[in-house]
Amino acid sequence: MTNTNTNTNTDFLNCYTELTALGVPMFHHEASGGYDEEFILSAEMEDSLLWLDYYQEMNSWGGETINPQVEAIAKKHGLYIEWQNAGAAKLYRA
């Protein structure tokens, strides 16, 4: 069986590259064979509050918990971001 997942993850990889270049703390987890890749945004690293604020304590994004610039980049790549828990959010295909 051929792994077709590689082509479908191009949007994720491009988004990951753009966000990390901006300074967003992220992790890329790849399972064996390239399946079940995860692109996680960390809310627990230094400077995470510039990008993610689960409790809305330190941001000025009008009640949002994810920096609008980060959401715009995800949307540009056909993705969206959803919280996994108070310490991490994950990229998903829209």
Buried (B, 14 or more C-beta within 10 A) or exposed (E): EEEEBEEEBEBBBBBBEBBBEBEBBBBBEEEEEEEEBBBBBBBEBEEBBBBBBBEEEEBEBEEEBBBEEBBEBBEEBEBBBEBEEEBBBBBEEE
